[in-house]
Amino acid sequence: MCGIVGMVNLDGRAAEGPLLARMNQAIIHRGPDEDGTYLKEHVGLAMRRLAIIDLKGGQQPISDEAGTAFIVYNGEVYNYREVKKELEARGHRFHTDCDTEVVLHAYLEYGEDCPRHLRGMFAFAVWDERRRELFLARDRVGKKPLLYAKTRDSFVFGSEFSALLKHPSVSREVDRAALDDYLSFMCVPAPQTAYRDIRKLEPGHSLTLTKDGEIKTRRYWEPDFSKKVKLSEEEAGERALALLREAVRVRLMSEVPLGAFLSGGIDSSAVVALMAEESSGPVKTFSIGFEEQDFSELHHARRVAERVGAEHHEFIVRPDALEVLPTLVEHYGEPYADSSAIPTYYVSRETRKHVTVALNGDGGDECFAGYERYAAMRLSERYRKLPGVLREGVIRQALELLPISELKRTRARKVRRFLRAASLPPVDRYLQWVSVVQRDAKAELYTDEFREEVGGRDAREWLRPWFARANGAGVVDAALLADTMTYLPNDLLVKVDIASMANSLEARSPFLDHHVIEFAASLPENLKLRGLTTKYILKKTLQKLLPSENLTRGKMGFGVPIGHWFRGKLEPFLREQLLSERAGRRGLFRPEAVRRMVEQHTRGERDHTHQLWTLLMLELWFQRFID
C-alpha cells in the first residue's frame, strides 16, 4: 500500500528531481516506511511505501529485466501469485515475491487489458520506454485514488491533491461548475474535481499518455445487471456466502498485523465472522463509540465480538471538530462534506495503534440493497399506479394535517419526504433523496453571478446514464448500479481511503471484490429486497453466523451529532466562517440566504445540518487551498 506521484514534461525538459521529491513528501502519510524514485530525461516517477507484502523485496519503482519499463504502484492484488504462475508459463521471470512486479509484467504481457487480470484494489503508473508512453490504471470500483493534470507543458499525476498542487504548472483555479455538483452530492463527482486543471481517473478505467502527448482513456469494467442467474433461494444464499468467504480469505494476506473495523452492522459483522472462521487465533476487532448514545453502536459490536471470540478493542471518543477539521480539509484536498469522515478518521487513528491492515464492510449496501431508498424506489412504482385523485387529493391532504417535527426524524417526516418524490420519474426521485442542496434551495441560495456561471447544469446528468445502462433491469437494480458507479466511489470510498491513509492504515473491503459485486448484480431484485426487508438473502444466509439482534436491528449509519454541535459549541465557529465578509466576497451565495439558514437552524426552527456542513466544508477548503 503506497502513494504514487509522477510527471512527464511534454516539452522535453528534464524532469526535476527536487520537485518530484516535494510532491512525494506531500503524501508521506500514505507510505511512511520508505520511498523510491525513477528519474530519466523528461520523466519522473516516485512513491511512498507502506510495506505489507514482501517487506524486504518490494521496493519501488520496479523495472523489467531489460530496464525498459518502470512501475510505481499503490494497492493490493490478491491473485498476484496465480497471475505470476500464468506469466511464468509465458516466459516471464521474476526477482521478487511482491505483487508490484507481477502488475508490471501483466502490463508487458497484456498491454491495456492488464487490469482485467487483476483482482484487488490498485492505482498504478507504468512508464514504457519502448513506446515512450505512460500507462495509468485504477481498480474497478475506485478503492484507490488517481488524479492527473495535463497542462501546457506537463502531464502530472498522483494519489492526492496535495502532491499535484506542488507542481508549479498545476493551477489552483476553481472549477465553479464542479462546486454546483458538490452542493448536490456533498462531493465532487469524477472525472471532474474542484480544480479546473486536475481530473480524476474514473474507476474501472485506464489512461494512456502517448508519445505525442495525447490522452486516451478506456473503460475496462462495469457490472451487468441484465443477466440474471436462475438459482433457488437456498442456492443463491450459499453461493453469495461462498464468494464472500473467499473474498475475506484472500484479504487476510499480510506480513504485518491485521484486524477489522466492527460497527455491529450486518456487513462488518459478516466480515468479522468469516475472518474468525479462517483465522487460527482471535480476530482483532476495533469499534468506536461516542458519549451521545444516539450515535453509539458499541453494544451491537460487542455482541458480535463475543459471539466469534474476537480480541475486541473499544474506543470512546469525544470528537473535537475544531481539532479534526483542519486535518480533514488538508487531506481531502477538495470540498468534501460527508460528516462520517470524522468517526472514520478517529477509528482509523485508534486502530493504527494496534494493526497496519483493517478489513471493513464497505460495499455491502450497494451489493445487496441495504439502503432504505431502494425499498422507497420500489414502493414509489406502486404508488404511481394509484389513481391521481387518490394520490394528490386524499393522501397528500391527510399528510399535510399531520404534526411533523422539522428537527426529529419521525416516521411522519419520512413519509412526507417519500411522498414529495414518489410521483417523480425514477432519476428525479432518486436525486431528491440523495441530494443535499436541491434545485429550489439553490435558486434561493445562489447569487445571480454564480447562477449564471452554472446555468443549465443539471445534477441528474450524473445519474441518468447509469439508470439507462441498467439494461432494462428493475428500478431497484438501476438505483444499485447508480450507487455503485457514483455514490460509492465518489463519496464512501474517498472517505475511507483518505481517513485511513492519513493514519498510514490500509483498509480492505471484501464486499468490493468484483466477483461478489458481479454475482450480486446477477441476483433477481426480490432476493436482495423482499418487501421492505433490505439485504434479504444476506440476512437469511447469515443467520447461523451472527446474533439475530444484529440481523434485525435498524440501519444506523456512522455519524456524529453535527446538528447538535451547530446549536452548541460549534455555533460561534459556524457563524464566524459562513457569515464573514470573506465568505461573502466569494460571490457564490447570497449572504442573507446563508444567514437565514444559520438562524433557522440555531433557533431550532429547521434542520439544516447537512446543508450548513456542506457550506462550512466548502468555506474551509477555500481558506486552506485557494486563499
C-alpha positions in Angstrom: 0.0 0.0 0.0 1.5 3.3 -1.1 1.1 6.7 -2.6 2.4 7.5 -6.0 3.3 10.6 -8.0 4.9 11.4 -11.3 5.4 13.8 -14.2 6.1 13.7 -17.9 7.4 17.0 -19.3 5.7 17.3 -22.7 8.1 19.9 -24.0 11.1 17.6 -23.5 12.6 19.4 -20.4 14.4 17.2 -18.0 12.2 16.2 -15.0 13.2 18.0 -11.8 14.3 15.7 -9.0 13.8 18.3 -6.2 10.2 19.0 -7.4 9.4 15.3 -7.6 10.8 14.9 -4.1 8.5 17.7 -2.8 5.5 16.1 -4.5 6.4 12.7 -3.0 6.9 14.2 0.5 3.4 15.7 0.4 2.0 12.1 0.7 4.4 10.6 3.2 1.5 9.6 5.4 0.4 7.1 2.7 3.7 5.3 2.9 6.0 6.1 5.9 8.2 3.1 5.5 10.3 4.1 2.5 10.4 5.9 -0.8 11.7 5.3 -4.3 12.3 7.4 -7.4 12.8 6.9 -11.2 14.2 9.9 -12.9 15.3 9.9 -16.5 15.2 12.6 -19.2 11.7 14.2 -19.2 10.1 11.5 -17.0 9.9 11.2 -13.2 8.1 8.6 -11.1 8.1 8.4 -7.3 6.3 6.6 -4.5 5.9 6.3 -0.7 5.6 2.7 0.6 3.5 1.3 3.4 5.1 -2.2 3.5 2.6 -5.1 3.7 3.8 -7.9 1.4 7.4 -8.9 0.7 8.8 -6.4 3.2 12.4 -6.9 2.0 11.9 -7.3 -1.7 9.1 -5.0 -2.6 10.9 -1.7 -3.0 9.7 0.5 -5.9 10.0 1.6 -8.6 10.4 -1.8 -10.1 11.6 -2.4 -13.7 11.6 -5.3 -16.1 14.8 -7.3 -16.8 15.7 -5.1 -19.8 15.2 -1.9 -17.9 12.6 -0.6 -20.5 9.5 -0.4 -18.3 9.1 1.0 -14.8 6.2 0.9 -12.4 5.0 2.8 -9.3 2.0 1.1 -7.7 -0.5 1.6 -4.9 -2.7 -1.2 -3.7 -3.0 -4.9 -3.2 -3.6 -7.5 -5.9 -4.9 -10.6 -4.1 -4.5 -13.0 -7.0 -0.9 -12.0 -7.9 0.5 -15.4 -7.2 -1.9 -17.0 -9.7 -1.2 -14.3 -12.3 2.5 -14.8 -11.7 2.3 -18.5 -12.5 0.4 -17.7 -15.7 3.1 -15.2 -16.7 6.0 -17.6 -15.8 4.4 -20.1 -18.1 4.6 -17.5 -20.8 8.3 -17.0 -20.2 8.4 -14.1 -17.7 11.0 -14.2 -14.9 10.6 -12.6 -11.5 13.1 -11.4 -8.9 10.7 -10.6 -6.0 7.6 -12.1 -4.3 5.6 -8.9 -4.4 2.5 -8.0 -6.4 4.1 -4.9 -7.9 6.4 -6.8 -10.1 3.5 -9.0 -11.2 1.4 -6.0 -12.2 4.3 -4.7 -14.3 4.7 -8.0 -16.2 1.0 -8.2 -16.6 1.2 -4.9 -18.4 4.1 -6.1 -20.6 2.1 -9.3 -21.5 -1.4 -7.9 -21.8 -1.0 -4.2 -22.5 -4.0 -2.1 -21.7 -6.0 -5.2 -20.9 -3.8 -6.0 -17.9 -6.3 -4.6 -15.3 -8.8 -7.2 -16.3 -6.5 -9.9 -15.0 -6.1 -8.3 -11.5 -8.2 -8.9 -8.5 -8.0 -6.3 -5.8 -7.5 -2.6 -5.3 -4.9 -0.6 -7.2 -3.8 2.6 -8.9 -0.5 2.4 -10.8 1.6 4.0 -13.4 3.9 2.4 -15.9 6.5 4.3 -18.0 7.1 2.3 -21.1 10.4 3.4 -22.6 9.9 1.3 -25.8 6.7 3.0 -26.7 7.5 6.3 -25.0 4.1 6.1 -23.3 2.8 6.4 -19.8 0.0 4.0 -18.8 -2.2 4.6 -15.7 -4.9 2.3 -14.4 -7.4 2.4 -11.5 -9.2 -0.6 -9.9 -12.8 -1.5 -10.9 -14.7 0.3 -8.1 -12.3 3.1 -7.2 -10.8 1.9 -3.9 -7.5 3.7 -4.7 -7.5 7.3 -5.9 -5.6 8.5 -9.0 -5.6 12.2 -10.0 -3.9 13.8 -13.1 -3.5 17.1 -14.8 -2.4 18.0 -18.3 -1.0 21.5 -18.6 0.6 23.4 -21.4 4.0 21.7 -20.9 3.5 18.8 -18.4 1.4 15.8 -17.5 1.3 15.3 -13.7 -0.3 12.5 -11.7 -0.6 11.5 -8.0 -2.6 9.9 -5.3 -3.7 13.1 -3.6 -4.3 16.7 -4.4 -1.5 17.9 -2.1 1.0 16.2 -4.4 -0.2 17.7 -7.7 -0.6 21.2 -6.2 3.2 21.2 -5.5 3.8 21.3 -9.3 4.1 24.9 -10.5 2.3 24.3 -13.7 -0.9 23.0 -12.0 -3.2 25.9 -11.4 -5.5 26.3 -8.3 -8.1 27.9 -10.5 -11.5 26.8 -9.2 -14.0 24.9 -11.3 -17.1 26.7 -10.1 -19.4 24.4 -12.1 -17.9 21.5 -10.1 -18.9 23.3 -6.9 -22.5 23.2 -8.1 -22.3 19.4 -8.2 -20.6 19.3 -4.9 -23.5 21.1 -3.3 -25.8 18.4 -4.7 -23.8 15.4 -3.7 -21.5 16.5 -0.8 -18.6 15.6 -3.0 -17.3 16.4 -6.5 -18.2 13.5 -8.9 -15.5 12.1 -11.1 -13.9 12.8 -13.5 -14.1 16.4 -12.5 -12.5 18.0 -9.4 -12.8 21.4 -7.8 -9.8 22.5 -9.8 -10.0 23.2 -13.5 -6.6 21.7 -14.2 -7.0 18.4 -12.2 -9.1 15.4 -13.2 -9.8 12.1 -11.6 -9.2 8.9 -13.4 -12.6 7.2 -13.1 -12.9 3.7 -11.5 -12.6 0.8 -13.9 -10.6 3.0 -16.3 -7.1 3.1 -17.8 -5.3 6.1 -19.3 -2.6 6.2 -21.9 -0.4 9.3 -22.5 1.0 8.8 -25.9 4.4 9.9 -27.1 2.6 12.8 -28.9 1.1 14.0 -25.6 -2.4 12.7 -26.4 -4.6 11.3 -23.6 -6.7 8.2 -24.3 -9.0 6.8 -21.6 -10.7 3.5 -21.7 -13.3 1.8 -19.5 -12.5 -1.9 -18.9 -15.2 -2.8 -16.4 -18.7 -2.2 -15.2 -21.2 -4.5 -13.5 -24.0 -6.0 -15.7 -27.5 -6.2 -14.1 -29.2 -7.5 -17.2 -28.1 -11.2 -16.9 -29.9 -12.9 -14.0 -29.0 -16.3 -12.5 -31.6 -19.0 -12.1 -31.0 -20.3 -8.6 -33.2 -21.3 -5.7 -33.2 -19.1 -2.7 -31.0 -21.6 -0.8 -28.5 -21.9 -3.7 -28.3 -18.2 -4.1 -27.5 -17.7 -0.4 -24.9 -20.5 -0.4 -23.2 -19.0 -3.5 -23.2 -15.5 -2.0 -21.7 -16.7 1.2 -19.1 -18.8 -0.6 -18.0 -15.8 -2.7 -17.8 -13.6 0.4 -15.9 -16.2 2.4 -13.3 -16.4 -0.5 -13.1 -12.6 -0.7 -12.4 -12.5 3.0 -9.8 -15.3 2.8 -7.7 -13.7 0.1 -7.7 -10.4 2.0 -6.1 -12.0 5.0 -2.8 -12.0 3.1 -0.4 -9.9 5.1 3.1 -9.9 6.7 2.0 -7.2 9.2 -0.6 -7.1 12.0 -4.2 -7.3 10.7 -7.6 -6.7 12.2 -11.1 -5.4 11.3 -13.4 -2.4 11.8 -16.5 -3.7 13.6 -19.6 -1.4 13.8 -22.1 -4.1 14.7 -23.9 -3.6 11.4 -24.6 -6.6 9.2 -21.7 -6.0 6.7 -18.8 -5.5 9.1 -20.2 -8.3 11.4 -20.3 -10.7 8.5 -16.7 -9.9 7.6 -15.6 -10.5 11.2 -17.5 -13.7 11.5 -15.9 -15.1 8.3 -12.4 -13.9 9.4 -12.9 -15.8 12.6 -13.6 -19.0 10.6 -10.4 -18.5 8.6 -8.1 -17.4 11.4 -6.1 -19.7 13.7 -6.3 -17.2 16.6 -8.7 -14.5 17.8 -9.6 -11.8 15.3 -8.6 -8.3 16.4 -11.7 -6.0 16.1 -12.0 -2.3 16.6 -15.1 -0.3 17.4 -15.6 3.4 18.2 -18.3 4.9 20.3 -19.5 8.4 21.4 -20.8 9.9 24.6 -24.0 10.7 22.7 -25.8 7.3 22.9 -27.9 8.0 19.8 -24.6 7.9 17.8 -23.0 4.9 19.5 -23.2 1.3 18.3 -20.7 -0.2 20.8 -23.2 -2.7 22.3 -24.0 -4.1 18.9 -20.4 -4.5 18.0 -19.6 -6.1 21.4 -22.3 -8.7 20.9 -20.7 -9.9 17.6 -17.2 -9.8 19.1 -18.3 -12.0 22.0 -20.0 -14.4 19.5 -16.9 -15.0 17.5 -14.4 -14.8 20.3 -12.6 -11.7 19.0 -9.9 -9.8 20.7 -12.1 -6.7 20.9 -11.0 -3.1 21.3 -13.4 -0.2 22.0 -12.7 3.4 21.9 -14.9 6.2 23.4 -14.0 9.4 21.6 -15.1 12.9 22.4 -14.9 14.4 18.9 -13.4 17.8 18.8 -14.5 19.1 15.5 -12.3 22.2 15.7 -9.3 19.9 16.2 -10.0 17.5 13.4 -11.5 19.8 10.8 -8.2 21.3 9.6 -6.8 17.8 9.3 -9.7 16.6 7.2 -9.7 19.6 5.0 -5.9 19.2 4.4 -6.1 15.5 3.5 -9.2 15.6 1.3 -7.8 18.4 -0.8 -11.1 19.4 -2.3 -14.6 20.2 -0.8 -15.9 17.0 0.9 -18.9 17.1 3.2 -19.7 13.6 4.3 -19.6 14.2 8.1 -19.0 10.4 8.7 -15.4 11.2 7.7 -15.0 12.4 11.3 -15.6 9.0 13.0 -13.9 7.2 10.2 -10.8 9.3 10.9 -10.9 8.6 14.6 -11.5 4.8 14.3 -8.6 4.7 11.8 -6.3 6.6 14.1 -7.0 4.3 17.1 -6.9 1.1 15.0 -3.5 2.0 13.6 -2.0 1.9 17.1 -2.6 -1.9 17.0 -2.5 -3.1 13.4 -1.5 -1.9 9.9 -4.3 -3.5 7.9 -8.0 -3.5 8.7 -10.9 -5.2 6.9 -14.3 -3.5 6.7 -17.8 -4.0 5.5 -17.9 -1.3 2.8 -19.9 -2.1 -0.3 -22.5 -4.5 1.3 -25.3 -1.9 0.9 -24.5 -1.3 -2.7 -24.3 -5.1 -3.5 -27.3 -6.4 -1.6 -29.6 -3.4 -1.4 -29.1 -2.2 2.1 -30.4 1.4 1.9 -33.9 2.4 2.7 -34.1 4.3 -0.6 -34.1 1.0 -2.5 -37.4 0.0 -0.8 -38.7 3.5 -1.4 -37.8 3.3 -5.1 -39.9 0.1 -5.5 -42.7 1.4 -3.3 -42.9 4.6 -5.4 -43.5 2.5 -8.5 -46.6 1.1 -6.9 -47.6 4.5 -5.5 -47.5 5.9 -9.0 -50.1 3.4 -10.2 -52.7 4.7 -7.8 -55.4 6.9 -9.3 -54.2 10.5 -9.4 -57.2 11.7 -7.4 -56.3 9.4 -4.5 -52.6 10.3 -4.6 -52.9 14.1 -4.8 -56.3 14.6 -3.2 -56.7 12.3 -0.2 -53.2 11.1 0.7 -51.3 14.4 0.4 -54.0 16.4 2.1 -54.1 14.0 5.0 -50.4 14.1 5.3 -50.4 17.9 5.5 -52.6 17.7 8.6 -50.1 15.5 10.5 -47.9 17.3 13.1 -44.4 16.9 11.8 -41.2 18.0 13.6 -38.6 19.7 11.4 -35.9 18.6 13.8 -36.7 14.9 14.6 -36.6 12.1 12.1 -40.1 10.9 12.8 -41.9 8.3 10.7 -44.4 11.1 9.6 -41.4 13.2 8.4 -40.1 10.2 6.4 -43.5 9.6 4.8 -43.8 13.2 3.8 -40.3 13.1 2.3 -41.2 10.0 0.4 -44.5 11.4 -1.0 -42.8 14.6 -2.2 -40.7 12.5 -4.5 -42.8 9.4 -5.1 -44.6 10.7 -8.2 -41.5 11.8 -9.9 -39.7 9.8 -12.7 -37.0 7.4 -11.2 -33.9 9.6 -11.8 -35.6 12.7 -10.4 -36.9 10.7 -7.4 -33.5 9.2 -6.7 -31.8 12.6 -6.9 -34.4 14.1 -4.5 -33.4 11.5 -1.9 -29.7 11.7 -2.3 -29.0 15.4 -2.9 -28.1 17.8 -0.1 -28.9 21.2 -1.6 -31.7 20.7 -4.0 -32.6 22.8 -7.0 -35.2 25.0 -5.3 -32.8 25.7 -2.4 -30.0 26.6 -4.9 -32.3 29.1 -6.5 -32.6 30.9 -3.2 -29.0 30.5 -2.1 -27.0 31.4 -5.3 -26.0 34.9 -6.2 -27.0 36.0 -9.7 -23.4 35.7 -10.8 -22.9 32.1 -9.6 -26.3 31.1 -11.0 -25.3 32.5 -14.4 -21.9 30.7 -14.3 -23.5 27.3 -13.7 -26.7 27.9 -15.6 -28.0 24.9 -17.5 -26.2 22.4 -15.3 -28.4 19.5 -14.2 -27.3 17.1 -11.4 -29.5 14.4 -12.9 -27.0 14.1 -15.8 -24.6 12.3 -13.4 -27.2 9.7 -12.7 -29.3 9.4 -15.9 -26.7 7.4 -17.8 -26.5 4.7 -15.1 -30.2 4.3 -14.9 -30.2 3.9 -18.7 -27.3 1.5 -18.6 -29.1 -0.8 -16.2 -30.2 -2.6 -19.4 -33.9 -2.9 -18.7 -33.3 -4.1 -15.1 -35.9 -3.0 -12.5 -35.8 0.3 -10.6 -34.0 -1.2 -7.6 -31.2 -2.6 -9.8 -31.0 0.7 -11.6 -30.5 2.5 -8.3 -27.9 -0.1 -7.2 -26.0 0.5 -10.4 -26.1 4.3 -10.0 -24.9 4.0 -6.4 -22.1 1.5 -7.3 -20.8 3.9 -10.0 -21.4 7.3 -8.4 -22.1 7.4 -4.6 -19.8 4.5 -3.7 -16.6 5.7 -5.5 -17.2 9.5 -5.3 -18.2 9.6 -1.6 -17.8 6.4 0.5 -14.5 5.1 -0.9 -12.9 8.5 -0.9 -13.9 8.9 2.7 -12.3 5.6 3.8 -9.2 5.9 1.7 -8.3 9.4 2.8 -9.2 8.8 6.5 -7.3 5.5 6.8 -4.3 6.5 4.7 -4.0 9.8 6.7 -3.2 7.4 9.6 -1.0 5.1 7.5 -3.6 2.3 7.8 -4.6 0.0 4.9 -8.3 -0.7 4.6 -9.6 -3.8 2.7 -13.2 -4.4 1.6 -14.3 -8.0 0.9 -17.8 -6.9 -0.4 -16.0 -4.8 -3.0 -14.4 -7.9 -4.6 -15.6 -7.8 -8.2 -16.7 -11.4 -8.1 -19.0 -10.5 -5.2 -20.3 -7.4 -7.0 -20.9 -9.3 -10.2 -22.8 -12.1 -8.5 -25.0 -9.7 -6.5 -25.8 -7.8 -9.8 -26.9 -11.1 -11.3 -29.4 -11.8 -8.5 -33.0 -11.1 -9.1 -34.2 -8.0 -7.2 -36.5 -9.9 -4.9 -33.6 -11.8 -3.5 -31.9 -8.6 -2.4 -35.1 -6.7 -1.5 -38.1 -8.7 -0.3 -41.0 -6.4 0.5 -39.4 -3.8 2.8 -36.7 -6.1 4.0 -33.3 -4.9 2.7 -30.4 -7.4 2.2 -32.9 -10.2 2.3 -30.7 -13.0 1.0 -27.7 -11.9 3.0 -29.7 -11.7 6.3 -31.2 -15.1 5.7 -27.9 -16.7 4.9 -26.0 -15.1 7.9 -28.5 -16.4 10.5 -26.1 -19.2 11.5 -23.1 -16.9 11.8 -24.5 -13.8 13.6 -26.7 -12.9 16.6 -30.3 -12.3 15.5 -30.3 -8.9 17.1 -27.7 -7.7 14.7 -29.6 -9.0 11.7 -32.9 -7.5 12.6 -31.9 -4.1 14.0 -32.5 -0.9 12.0 -29.7 0.7 10.0 -28.0 3.4 11.9 -25.2 4.8 9.8 -21.8 6.1 11.0 -22.5 9.7 12.2 -21.7 12.4 14.7 -24.1 14.9 16.2 -23.2 17.8 13.8 -26.6 19.4 14.0 -26.5 19.4 17.8 -23.0 21.0 17.7 -24.2 23.7 15.4 -26.7 24.7 18.2 -24.0 24.5 20.8 -20.2 24.5 20.9 -19.8 24.9 17.2 -22.3 27.8 16.7 -19.8 30.6 17.1 -17.4 28.9 14.7 -20.2 28.3 12.2 -21.2 32.0 12.3 -17.6 33.2 12.1 -16.9 31.2 8.9 -20.2 31.4 7.0 -21.3 34.9 7.8 -17.9 36.6 7.4 -17.1 39.3 4.9 -14.5 37.0 3.4 -17.1 34.3 2.7 -19.5 36.9 1.2 -16.8 38.2 -1.2 -16.5 34.8 -2.9 -19.7 35.7 -4.9 -21.2 32.3 -4.6 -24.0 32.7 -2.1 -26.4 35.4 -1.1 -25.4 36.4 2.5 -29.0 36.9 3.6 -29.9 33.4 2.4 -26.9 31.9 4.3 -27.8 33.9 7.4 -31.4 32.7 7.3 -30.3 29.1 7.2 -28.0 29.6 10.2 -30.7 31.4 12.2 -33.4 28.9 11.5 -31.1 26.0 12.5 -29.6 27.5 15.6 -33.0 28.6 16.8 -34.3 25.1 16.4 -36.9 26.0 13.7 -35.5 23.9 10.9 -32.9 21.2 10.5 -30.2 22.4 8.0 -27.5 20.2 9.3 -26.3 18.7 6.0 -26.6 22.0 4.1 -24.7 24.0 6.7 -22.0 21.3 7.0 -21.6 21.3 3.2 -21.3 25.1 3.1 -18.8 25.1 6.1 -16.5 22.5 4.5 -16.5 24.5 1.2 -15.5 27.7 3.0 -12.7 25.9 4.9 -11.4 24.4 1.7 -11.4 27.9 0.1 -9.4 29.2 3.1 -6.8 26.4 3.0 -6.3 25.8 -0.7 -7.4 28.9 -2.6 -6.9 32.0 -0.4 
